[in-house]
Amino acid sequence: MLIKIEKFISKAEVAEFRRLLQQAEWIDGAQTAGHIAKSAKNNLQLAEDSQLARQLGDFILARLSQNQEIVAAALPNKIFPPMFNCYQGGGEFGFHIDNAVRRVTGAAVKIRTDVSMTLFLSEPDEYQGGELIIQDTFGEQKIKFAAGDMVLYPGSSLHKVTPVTKGQRLASFFWLQSLVRSDEQRRILYDLDKSIQALTTQNNQQPELARLSGVYHNLLRQWSDT
């Protein structure tokens, strides 16, 4: 399931993120890549333990907890702290699949990467190339959203970032472990949740709505890992 979250942060918030990131100290992104992905990765990143990464990451996490669309689609359980990258001067990241489990730096916490997320911090017309290409059961998708928009997609998807041949592509990326491991089951729950919400806004108090809500929670109870 691929979900677009429009205006996850505002343009003013994007501008503040970028002001801070332009002053940041960047490291070689290959330092955080897995053994196979390392040879395909050519970008810059903020160090995971940098104060700025923590500051901006905490802001994103606070905003995420308030976004009902993300909660409905991803059913967050544990979230990996947001990271930040920069592609420029031909930088790219070839086709790869993210590590299934990631350890949080400085903590004895492991997170299964059920859902991948990218928050765009550069406008599409500010750089050439840099498309996020995602291949999965929904076909091949080419993603290049407006600054402030976010995309959610299965962590099991094959994906890449095409070379940035002009300008600079800034983004935040991170993963979450869902309450429901299966992407197919999450899609069923998401569609059911959206239908229940739509019926509820119509002030529909029929017993069928209560039963439908019960079906949702019983499926979540059956499929949840926790």
Phi and psi in degrees as GROMACS dihedral restraints (atoms count N, CA, C in turn):
[ dihedral_restraints ]
;  ai    aj    ak    al  type     phi  dphi    fc
    3     4     5     6     1  -115.8    20    10
    4     5     6     7     1   124.9    20    10
    6     7     8     9     1  -125.5    20    10
    7     8     9    10     1   133.2    20    10
    9    10    11    12     1   -99.0    20    10
   10    11    12    13     1   128.2    20    10
   12    13    14    15     1  -109.0    20    10
   13    14    15    16     1   104.6    20    10
   15    16    17    18     1   -79.9    20    10
   16    17    18    19     1   141.6    20    10
   18    19    20    21     1    53.9    20    10
   19    20    21    22     1    45.0    20    10
   21    22    23    24     1   -59.2    20    10
   22    23    24    25     1   -40.9    20    10
   24    25    26    27     1  -126.4    20    10
   25    26    27    28     1   156.4    20    10
   27    28    29    30     1   -77.8    20    10
   28    29    30    31     1   167.7    20    10
   30    31    32    33     1   -63.1    20    10
   31    32    33    34     1   -36.6    20    10
   33    34    35    36     1   -65.7    20    10
   34    35    36    37     1   -38.9    20    10
   36    37    38    39     1   -68.9    20    10
   37    38    39    40     1   -38.3    20    10
   39    40    41    42     1   -58.6    20    10
   40    41    42    43     1   -45.1    20    10
   42    43    44    45     1   -60.4    20    10
   43    44    45    46     1   -40.5    20    10
   45    46    47    48     1   -68.8    20    10
   46    47    48    49     1   -41.3    20    10
   48    49    50    51     1   -55.5    20    10
   49    50    51    52     1   -48.1    20    10
   51    52    53    54     1   -67.0    20    10
   52    53    54    55     1   -37.6    20    10
   54    55    56    57     1   -59.0    20    10
   55    56    57    58     1   -44.4    20    10
   57    58    59    60     1   -70.4    20    10
   58    59    60    61     1   -39.9    20    10
   60    61    62    63     1   -68.7    20    10
   61    62    63    64     1   -29.4    20    10
   63    64    65    66     1   -67.3    20    10
   64    65    66    67     1   -20.9    20    10
   66    67    68    69     1   -97.2    20    10
   67    68    69    70     1     0.9    20    10
   69    70    71    72     1   -80.0    20    10
   70    71    72    73     1   160.8    20    10
   72    73    74    75     1   -96.9    20    10
   73    74    75    76     1   118.9    20    10
   75    76    77    78     1   -99.8    20    10
   76    77    78    79     1   150.7    20    10
   78    79    80    81     1  -121.9    20    10
   79    80    81    82     1   168.4    20    10
   81    82    83    84     1   -64.6    20    10
   82    83    84    85     1   122.8    20    10
   84    85    86    87     1   -63.8    20    10
   85    86    87    88     1   -21.7    20    10
   87    88    89    90     1   -63.7    20    10
   88    89    90    91     1   -17.8    20    10
   90    91    92    93     1   -65.1    20    10
   91    92    93    94     1   -22.9    20    10
   93    94    95    96     1  -108.6    20    10
   94    95    96    97     1     7.9    20    10
   96    97    98    99     1   -87.8    20    10
   97    98    99   100     1   155.1    20    10
   99   100   101   102     1   -70.4    20    10
  100   101   102   103     1   173.5    20    10
  102   103   104   105     1   -57.3    20    10
  103   104   105   106     1   -46.5    20    10
  105   106   107   108     1   -77.3    20    10
  106   107   108   109     1   -41.4    20    10
  108   109   110   111     1   -70.1    20    10
  109   110   111   112     1   -23.0    20    10
  111   112   113   114     1   -55.6    20    10
  112   113   114   115     1   -40.7    20    10
  114   115   116   117     1   -71.2    20    10
  115   116   117   118     1   -17.8    20    10
  117   118   119   120     1   -97.4    20    10
  118   119   120   121     1    -4.5    20    10
  120   121   122   123     1  -103.9    20    10
  121   122   123   124     1   124.9    20    10
  123   124   125   126     1  -139.5    20    10
  124   125   126   127     1    85.8    20    10
  126   127   128   129     1  -155.2    20    10
  127   128   129   130     1  -175.8    20    10
  129   130   131   132     1  -115.9    20    10
  130   131   132   133     1   150.5    20    10
  132   133   134   135     1  -140.6    20    10
  133   134   135   136     1   157.1    20    10
  135   136   137   138     1   -77.3    20    10
  136   137   138   139     1   142.0    20    10
  138   139   140   141     1   -59.9    20    10
  139   140   141   142     1   139.8    20    10
  141   142   143   144     1   -60.3    20    10
  142   143   144   145     1   -30.4    20    10
  144   145   146   147     1   -96.3    20    10
  145   146   147   148     1    13.1    20    10
  147   148   149   150     1   -73.9    20    10
  148   149   150   151     1   148.1    20    10
  150   151   152   153     1   -62.4    20    10
  151   152   153   154     1   -38.5    20    10
  153   154   155   156     1   -66.8    20    10
  154   155   156   157     1   -41.7    20    10
  156   157   158   159     1   -59.9    20    10
  157   158   159   160     1   -41.2    20    10
  159   160   161   162     1   -65.8    20    10
  160   161   162   163     1   -43.4    20    10
  162   163   164   165     1   -61.1    20    10
  163   164   165   166     1   -52.0    20    10
  165   166   167   168     1   -69.4    20    10
  166   167   168   169     1   -36.7    20    10
  168   169   170   171     1   -63.1    20    10
  169   170   171   172     1   -40.8    20    10
  171   172   173   174     1   -62.8    20    10
  172   173   174   175     1   -37.3    20    10
  174   175   176   177     1   -63.4    20    10
  175   176   177   178     1   -45.1    20    10
  177   178   179   180     1   -62.4    20    10
  178   179   180   181     1   -43.8    20    10
  180   181   182   183     1   -64.3    20    10
  181   182   183   184     1   -39.1    20    10
  183   184   185   186     1   -64.2    20    10
  184   185   186   187     1   -41.6    20    10
  186   187   188   189     1   -67.8    20    10
  187   188   189   190     1   -38.1    20    10
  189   190   191   192     1   -62.1    20    10
  190   191   192   193     1   -40.4    20    10
  192   193   194   195     1   -65.3    20    10
  193   194   195   196     1   -18.3    20    10
  195   196   197   198     1   -96.0    20    10
  196   197   198   199     1    -5.4    20    10
  198   199   200   201     1   -94.1    20    10
  199   200   201   202     1   106.4    20    10
  201   202   203   204     1   -68.7    20    10
  202   203   204   205     1   -27.2    20    10
  204   205   206   207     1   -65.8    20    10
  205   206   207   208     1   -43.0    20    10
  207   208   209   210     1   -67.3    20    10
  208   209   210   211     1   -42.1    20    10
  210   211   212   213     1   -60.7    20    10
  211   212   213   214     1   -42.3    20    10
  213   214   215   216     1   -68.0    20    10
  214   215   216   217     1   -40.1    20    10
  216   217   218   219     1   -79.7    20    10
  217   218   219   220     1   -37.7    20    10
  219   220   221   222     1  -104.9    20    10
  220   221   222   223     1   -22.3    20    10
  222   223   224   225     1    48.4    20    10
  223   224   225   226     1    62.8    20    10
  225   226   227   228     1   -60.3    20    10
  226   227   228   229     1   138.8    20    10
  228   229   230   231     1  -114.5    20    10
  229   230   231   232     1   -63.4    20    10
  231   232   233   234     1  -128.0    20    10
  232   233   234   235     1   144.2    20    10
  234   235   236   237     1  -124.0    20    10
  235   236   237   238     1   130.8    20    10
  237   238   239   240     1   -75.0    20    10
  238   239   240   241     1   135.7    20    10
  240   241   242   243     1   -55.2    20    10
  241   242   243   244     1   132.1    20    10
  243   244   245   246     1   -55.6    20    10
  244   245   246   247     1   141.2    20    10
  246   247   248   249     1  -115.6    20    10
  247   248   249   250     1   167.9    20    10
  249   250   251   252     1  -135.7    20    10
  250   251   252   253     1   135.9    20    10
  252   253   254   255     1  -133.4    20    10
  253   254   255   256     1   165.7    20    10
  255   256   257   258     1  -139.5    20    10
  256   257   258   259     1   126.6    20    10
  258   259   260   261     1  -114.3    20    10
  259   260   261   262     1   130.9    20    10
  261   262   263   264     1  -161.9    20    10
  262   263   264   265     1   165.5    20    10
  264   265   266   267     1    56.4    20    10
  265   266   267   268     1    38.8    20    10
  267   268   269   270     1    88.4    20    10
  268   269   270   271     1     2.4    20    10
  270   271   272   273     1   -60.4    20    10
  271   272   273   274     1   143.1    20    10
  273   274   275   276     1  -155.5    20    10
  274   275   276   277     1   173.9    20    10
  276   277   278   279     1  -142.4    20    10
  277   278   279   280     1   107.7    20    10
  279   280   281   282     1   -65.0    20    10
  280   281   282   283     1   175.0    20    10
  282   283   284   285     1   -55.7    20    10
  283   284   285   286     1   134.1    20    10
  285   286   287   288     1  -163.3    20    10
  286   287   288   289     1   166.6    20    10
  288   289   290   291     1  -119.2    20    10
  289   290   291   292     1   133.2    20    10
  291   292   293   294     1   -62.8    20    10
  292   293   294   295     1   150.0    20    10
  294   295   296   297     1   -53.6    20    10
  295   296   297   298     1   138.1    20    10
  297   298   299   300     1   -65.6    20    10
  298   299   300   301     1   -32.8    20    10
  300   301   302   303     1  -133.8    20    10
  301   302   303   304     1   134.8    20    10
  303   304   305   306     1  -125.0    20    10
  304   305   306   307     1   141.3    20    10
  306   307   308   309     1   -96.9    20    10
  307   308   309   310     1   132.0    20    10
  309   310   311   312     1   -72.5    20    10
  310   311   312   313     1   126.9    20    10
  312   313   314   315     1   -58.4    20    10
  313   314   315   316     1   129.6    20    10
  315   316   317   318     1    78.2    20    10
  316   317   318   319     1    10.5    20    10
  318   319   320   321     1  -143.8    20    10
  319   320   321   322     1   153.1    20    10
  321   322   323   324     1   -89.0    20    10
  322   323   324   325     1    53.0    20    10
  324   325   326   327     1  -123.0    20    10
  325   326   327   328     1   129.7    20    10
  327   328   329   330     1  -114.9    20    10
  328   329   330   331     1   140.6    20    10
  330   331   332   333     1  -127.5    20    10
  331   332   333   334     1   127.1    20    10
  333   334   335   336     1   -78.9    20    10
  334   335   336   337     1   128.9    20    10
  336   337   338   339     1   -88.3    20    10
  337   338   339   340     1    72.5    20    10
  339   340   341   342     1   -69.4    20    10
  340   341   342   343     1   -41.1    20    10
  342   343   344   345     1  -126.3    20    10
  343   344   345   346     1   129.9    20    10
  345   346   347   348     1   -99.4    20    10
  346   347   348   349     1   145.1    20    10
  348   349   350   351     1  -135.8    20    10
  349   350   351   352     1   138.6    20    10
  351   352   353   354     1  -128.4    20    10
  352   353   354   355     1   125.7    20    10
  354   355   356   357     1  -105.6    20    10
  355   356   357   358     1   117.4    20    10
  357   358   359   360     1   -80.3    20    10
  358   359   360   361     1   133.6    20    10
  360   361   362   363     1  -119.5    20    10
  361   362   363   364     1     2.0    20    10
  363   364   365   366     1  -123.7    20    10
  364   365   366   367     1   142.7    20    10
  366   367   368   369     1   -71.9    20    10
  367   368   369   370     1   148.4    20    10
  369   370   371   372     1   -57.6    20    10
  370   371   372   373     1   -31.4    20    10
  372   373   374   375     1   -86.5    20    10
  373   374   375   376     1     3.2    20    10
  375   376   377   378     1   -90.5    20    10
  376   377   378   379     1    -8.7    20    10
  378   379   380   381     1  -150.0    20    10
  379   380   381   382     1   153.7    20    10
  381   382   383   384     1  -104.9    20    10
  382   383   384   385     1   139.7    20    10
  384   385   386   387     1    78.9    20    10
  385   386   387   388     1  -152.4    20    10
  387   388   389   390     1    74.2    20    10
  388   389   390   391     1    15.3    20    10
  390   391   392   393     1   -69.7    20    10
  391   392   393   394     1   141.3    20    10
  393   394   395   396     1   -88.6    20    10
  394   395   396   397     1   112.2    20    10
  396   397   398   399     1  -100.3    20    10
  397   398   399   400     1   122.9    20    10
  399   400   401   402     1  -121.3    20    10
  400   401   402   403     1   127.7    20    10
  402   403   404   405     1  -115.6    20    10
  403   404   405   406     1   126.6    20    10
  405   406   407   408     1  -160.2    20    10
  406   407   408   409     1  -165.2    20    10
  408   409   410   411     1   -63.9    20    10
  409   410   411   412     1   -18.8    20    10
  411   412   413   414     1   -86.1    20    10
  412   413   414   415     1     9.7    20    10
  414   415   416   417     1    90.3    20    10
  415   416   417   418     1  -168.4    20    10
  417   418   419   420     1   -94.6    20    10
  418   419   420   421     1   127.1    20    10
  420   421   422   423     1  -116.3    20    10
  421   422   423   424     1   137.2    20    10
  423   424   425   426     1  -109.3    20    10
  424   425   426   427     1   114.7    20    10
  426   427   428   429     1  -112.0    20    10
  427   428   429   430     1   125.6    20    10
  429   430   431   432     1  -151.5    20    10
  430   431   432   433     1    79.7    20    10
  432   433   434   435     1   -86.2    20    10
  433   434   435   436     1   168.2    20    10
  435   436   437   438     1   -68.4    20    10
  436   437   438   439     1   155.0    20    10
  438   439   440   441     1   -60.2    20    10
  439   440   441   442     1   132.2    20    10
  441   442   443   444     1    99.7    20    10
  442   443   444   445     1   -15.6    20    10
  444   445   446   447     1   -88.8    20    10
  445   446   447   448     1   155.1    20    10
  447   448   449   450     1  -130.2    20    10
  448   449   450   451     1   149.3    20    10
  450   451   452   453     1  -120.2    20    10
  451   452   453   454     1   138.0    20    10
  453   454   455   456     1  -114.5    20    10
  454   455   456   457     1   135.2    20    10
  456   457   458   459     1  -153.7    20    10
  457   458   459   460     1   161.8    20    10
  459   460   461   462     1   -62.2    20    10
  460   461   462   463     1   135.8    20    10
  462   463   464   465     1   -64.5    20    10
  463   464   465   466     1   -17.2    20    10
  465   466   467   468     1   -82.4    20    10
  466   467   468   469     1    -2.5    20    10
  468   469   470   471     1   -75.8    20    10
  469   470   471   472     1   142.3    20    10
  471   472   473   474     1   -75.6    20    10
  472   473   474   475     1   130.4    20    10
  474   475   476   477     1  -153.1    20    10
  475   476   477   478     1   164.3    20    10
  477   478   479   480     1  -154.1    20    10
  478   479   480   481     1   165.1    20    10
  480   481   482   483     1  -115.6    20    10
  481   482   483   484     1   122.1    20    10
  483   484   485   486     1   -72.2    20    10
  484   485   486   487     1   158.8    20    10
  486   487   488   489     1   -57.5    20    10
  487   488   489   490     1   135.8    20    10
  489   490   491   492     1   -91.2    20    10
  490   491   492   493     1   106.6    20    10
  492   493   494   495     1   -92.4    20    10
  493   494   495   496     1   -13.1    20    10
  495   496   497   498     1  -155.3    20    10
  496   497   498   499     1   139.7    20    10
  498   499   500   501     1    81.6    20    10
  499   500   501   502     1  -160.1    20    10
  501   502   503   504     1  -140.6    20    10
  502   503   504   505     1   132.3    20    10
  504   505   506   507     1  -111.1    20    10
  505   506   507   508     1   111.0    20    10
  507   508   509   510     1  -105.2    20    10
  508   509   510   511     1   141.0    20    10
  510   511   512   513     1  -158.7    20    10
  511   512   513   514     1   161.4    20    10
  513   514   515   516     1  -111.5    20    10
  514   515   516   517     1   143.8    20    10
  516   517   518   519     1  -141.1    20    10
  517   518   519   520     1   146.0    20    10
  519   520   521   522     1  -167.1    20    10
  520   521   522   523     1   178.9    20    10
  522   523   524   525     1  -135.2    20    10
  523   524   525   526     1   161.5    20    10
  525   526   527   528     1  -137.8    20    10
  526   527   528   529     1   151.8    20    10
  528   529   530   531     1   -95.2    20    10
  529   530   531   532     1   121.6    20    10
  531   532   533   534     1   -84.8    20    10
  532   533   534   535     1   158.4    20    10
  534   535   536   537     1   -63.3    20    10
  535   536   537   538     1   -24.5    20    10
  537   538   539   540     1  -120.1    20    10
  538   539   540   541     1   117.5    20    10
  540   541   542   543     1   -67.2    20    10
  541   542   543   544     1   -39.2    20    10
  543   544   545   546     1   -79.9    20    10
  544   545   546   547     1   128.2    20    10
  546   547   548   549     1   -64.6    20    10
  547   548   549   550     1   -37.8    20    10
  549   550   551   552     1   -62.9    20    10
  550   551   552   553     1   -42.9    20    10
  552   553   554   555     1   -68.3    20    10
  553   554   555   556     1   -37.3    20    10
  555   556   557   558     1   -62.6    20    10
  556   557   558   559     1   -38.7    20    10
  558   559   560   561     1   -63.2    20    10
  559   560   561   562     1   -43.6    20    10
  561   562   563   564     1   -60.1    20    10
  562   563   564   565     1   -46.2    20    10
  564   565   566   567     1   -65.2    20    10
  565   566   567   568     1   -38.1    20    10
  567   568   569   570     1   -64.2    20    10
  568   569   570   571     1   -47.6    20    10
  570   571   572   573     1   -61.7    20    10
  571   572   573   574     1   -40.5    20    10
  573   574   575   576     1   -65.7    20    10
  574   575   576   577     1   -43.7    20    10
  576   577   578   579     1   -61.6    20    10
  577   578   579   580     1   -44.6    20    10
  579   580   581   582     1   -62.9    20    10
  580   581   582   583     1   -38.6    20    10
  582   583   584   585     1   -65.9    20    10
  583   584   585   586     1   -41.9    20    10
  585   586   587   588     1   -63.2    20    10
  586   587   588   589     1   -42.9    20    10
  588   589   590   591     1   -61.9    20    10
  589   590   591   592     1   -41.9    20    10
  591   592   593   594     1   -64.1    20    10
  592   593   594   595     1   -42.3    20    10
  594   595   596   597     1   -67.1    20    10
  595   596   597   598     1   -36.2    20    10
  597   598   599   600     1   -65.7    20    10
  598   599   600   601     1   -38.4    20    10
  600   601   602   603     1   -67.6    20    10
  601   602   603   604     1   -17.2    20    10
  603   604   605   606     1   -88.2    20    10
  604   605   606   607     1    11.1    20    10
  606   607   608   609     1    56.2    20    10
  607   608   609   610     1    36.2    20    10
  609   610   611   612     1   -85.2    20    10
  610   611   612   613     1   108.4    20    10
  612   613   614   615     1  -106.7    20    10
  613   614   615   616     1    20.7    20    10
  615   616   617   618     1   -66.0    20    10
  616   617   618   619     1   150.8    20    10
  618   619   620   621     1   -57.4    20    10
  619   620   621   622     1   -27.4    20    10
  621   622   623   624     1   -62.6    20    10
  622   623   624   625     1   -32.5    20    10
  624   625   626   627     1   -67.5    20    10
  625   626   627   628     1   -40.6    20    10
  627   628   629   630     1   -64.0    20    10
  628   629   630   631     1   -40.0    20    10
  630   631   632   633     1   -66.6    20    10
  631   632   633   634     1   -38.9    20    10
  633   634   635   636     1   -64.0    20    10
  634   635   636   637     1   -41.3    20    10
  636   637   638   639     1   -63.6    20    10
  637   638   639   640     1   -36.7    20    10
  639   640   641   642     1   -64.5    20    10
  640   641   642   643     1   -37.8    20    10
  642   643   644   645     1   -60.8    20    10
  643   644   645   646     1   -44.0    20    10
  645   646   647   648     1   -57.5    20    10
  646   647   648   649     1   -51.6    20    10
  648   649   650   651     1   -70.2    20    10
  649   650   651   652     1   -32.2    20    10
  651   652   653   654     1   -70.3    20    10
  652   653   654   655     1   -36.2    20    10
  654   655   656   657     1   -66.6    20    10
  655   656   657   658     1   -42.9    20    10
  657   658   659   660     1   -62.1    20    10
  658   659   660   661     1   -40.0    20    10
  660   661   662   663     1   -62.5    20    10
  661   662   663   664     1   -38.8    20    10
  663   664   665   666     1   -73.8    20    10
  664   665   666   667     1   -37.4    20    10
  666   667   668   669     1   -95.1    20    10
  667   668   669   670     1   -14.8    20    10
  669   670   671   672     1   -68.6    20    10
  670   671   672   673     1   143.6    20    10
  672   673   674   675     1   -81.1    20    10
  673   674   675   676     1   -14.6    20    10
